[in-house]
Amino acid sequence: MLKIGVSSCFMYPDINRTVFGPKSLLYFEKDMANYLSRKDAMPILIPDLNDKSILEDFLKEMDGFVFQGGTDLSPTTYGEKPIGRWQGDKQRDIYELEILDFAIKNDKPVFAICRGLQLLNVYFGGTLYQDIETQFKTNVEHRNAKNYDTIAHELIIPDESYLNSIYPISDKLYVNTIHHQAIKGLGSDLDVLAISKEDHLVEAIMWKKCKPGKVLGVQWHPEFTHTLGGLIIDGNPIYDNFLSFCRNS
């Protein structure tokens, strides 16, 4: 059984919350749990532990790591001041960067989703648009809080992209889009694997200093594929790619 370490989403104390109001919560969303679970693959939520020596022992047991979506990265994590209300989640940044550092230094497979892609970029020295609408100006709707995972846009996968080994070249490739932040400055030793067709924002990346595809991130949410069904690309092949590295690492 493969052990897939999944970085936690954080929810902080809220006295207006009926259950666990004064407590911090660690979680992942149900669609993500279903997406990552296979007969030979068990997702394991990685806790944010006070004792880092115990955390490292846990990480050593994992066959690969998934970094999921959620709250924004703090701009201070990549050396910028927050604009407006985009403060981000510094505590989660610190927690996840420690896990990612372990994965990279120990040659473990990484699959980074949405915020995870942005984390991967920042880990390698890249920067982000804190708010696409404010800083980039595009006619593409990349996020709609009400419609959430029911909106999509077209993708361009270059001929030389590793993603062509996962998704055969097609006339039209669509992905869901649930993000208001995006890659601005690309991190060191990263390849761009896909871009948004209309405005060319980065949609997928991989690290070049390991086997192609072993450390890979996407801006879309493959775990939500079922919402739009055949209108967007299947989320399973890209996860199967990750699992193949976990089995052979």
N, C-alpha and C positions, 0 to 999 in steps of 0.2 A: 504493500500500500504506500503510494507516494504521499508525503506530507507537504502540503502547500501552505507556506506561511503567508498570512494575509495581514497587511498593516491595518490597524484599527482606525475607524472614524471616531472622533471625540465629540462628546456632548458634555458641556460644563454645567455646574450647579445652577439651578433655576428654581427659586422658591415658589414660582407660580406653577411649576410642574407637580401634578398630584402625587406621582410615584417617584421615589428617589430624588426629590426636589433638591436637597442640599448636597447631592453626590455627583461625582463625575462618572460618565458612562462611556464604555468602549463597545463598538458594535460594527456589524456590516449589514447591508440591506438584503432583504430576502432573495431578490432576483440574483444578486451576486452569489449568495450561498448556493442557489440551485445551479447557476452557470458553472461554478468552479467544481462542483461535486461530480465525481465519476466513480464507477465501481472500483477503480484502482487509484483514485486520487481523493484525498480528504483535506478540505480546507481547514486550517487551524488559525484562529484569530490570535495575533501576537499581542500580549498585554503590554501596557506601559508600566514597567516595574521600577520601583525605587532602587532595588539592588541590581545594578547593571551586570554583575558577574553571573547572576542567575539568568538574566536575559540572554547573555552570550551563550550559555549552555543550551537554552531553548533554540536559539538560531542555528546552532550546530546540527540540530536534529532535522532541519528542514531541507527538502530536496530542491526547492525553488521558492521564489517570493513574488507575490502579487501586491502591487500598490494601487489601491482603489481611489475613486473620486471622493469629492466632498468639499470642505471649506477651502478658501483661498490660501495659498502660501503667503506668508508675511513678506512685504516688499523689503523689510530689513534683512531678510535671509539672503537676498541677492544684492544687498548694498544700495537700496533705494529708499526714499521716504514715501510713506503712503500718500496717495492722492484721495481726497474726499473721504468716503467711509470705507475704503478698501484696506482694512487693517490686517486681515489675514489671521492665521493661527500659528503663532510662533512655537507654542509648545508642541503641537503636532509636527511641525517642521523638524524640530530637534530630534524628536522620537523617530521619525521616519528616515531622516538622513543617517542616523546611526545604523538602522537596519540596512539601508541601501549601501552604506559604506562596507558593512560586513559582507553583503552579497557580492559586491564588486571585488573586494580584496580576496574573497574565497572562491571566486570563479563559479558563482551560483547563477542559474537562470533567473531572469527578471522579466516580468510582464507588468508594464505600467499603464494605468488607465486614467485618462482625463487629468485630474490633479496629479496622478502618478507620472504622466508624461512630463508635466511641468516640473515636478520634483526632480526627475531624471535630468532634465535640461539644466536646472539650477545646480544640481550636484556637480556637473561638469563645467560650471562657470558661466552658464547662460543666464539670460534675463527674460522677464515677462512683460507683456502689456498688462498693466493692472486692471484695465477695463477697456475692452475692445471698442465699445461705442465712443468713449471719451478720447482715447489715444490713437485709434487706428482709422476710424471712419470707414465704414463699409455698408453696402446695401444688403449684405447677407445677414439674415437673422441667425445668430449662433446660439442664442439662448432665449427661451420664453418660459418664465416661471410657471405660468398657467398651463401651457401646452406641453411643457417638459419634454418627454421622450417621444413626442409625436411629430416633431419637426426634423427635417433632414436637408442636406445639401449634397451636391455632386463632388466627387473626389477625383483628383488626377494622380495616378501612380505612374511615375516615369518608367520608360522601358527597362532601364538598368536597375530598378528598385528590387530589393529583396522580396517585397510584398508580391511580386509577380509569381514567385514560387508558391505562394499561399493562395492568391486570388488570380486566376487566369485573366489575361487582358480582355476587357470588355468595352463596348462602346460607352456604357454609362455605369458608373459605380457610385452609389449613394450611401451615406452614413448618417446616423442620428447626430444631433449636435446640442450639447447641454453645457455650454461653458461661456463665461464672459471674459475670461482671461486666456492668454495664448502666448506662445513663444515669440519673443521679440529678437533677442540676440541668441544665436545658436551656441550651445556649449561646445567645448573642445572635443574633438574626435568623435563627433556625432554625424551621422548621415541622415538627411531628410529622405524619407521613404514615400511620402504622399503629402499633397497640399490640397486645400480647398480650391475648387476650379475657378470660382469667380473672383475671389480676393487674394488667393495664394497664401493664406495663413497655413502654418505647418500643422499637419494632421497626423504624422507618424514619423518616428525617429528610431535609430538603433545605434548602439555603441560599436565603433569600428575595431576596437582592440581586443576582441574575442571572436569566437566563431559567429559568422553572420546569423543574425536572428536570435542569438542567445540572450541578449539584453535589448529589449524592444519596448517601445511605448506608443500608444495611440491616443488621440485626443477624443475620439468618440467612446461610446459605452457599449461594447459588444454584449454585455449582460442584459441589455434592454432590447435586443434585436427582436424579440417576440412581439413587441408592441406594434411594429410596422411590418413584421413578417418579410415577405419577398420583395418589398419595396426598397430594402437596404441590404447590404452584404451580410452574409451569414456570420454570426459571431463565433461559431465553433472552430473553423479551420485555424484561426489565429491562436486560439487557446490550445488546440491540438499541437501546433508548432511549439509552444512553450512546454507542454507536457513531454514532448519527444526529447527535449533537452534535459528535462528533469529525470527522465528514465535513463538517460545515457551519461549523466554527469558523474 
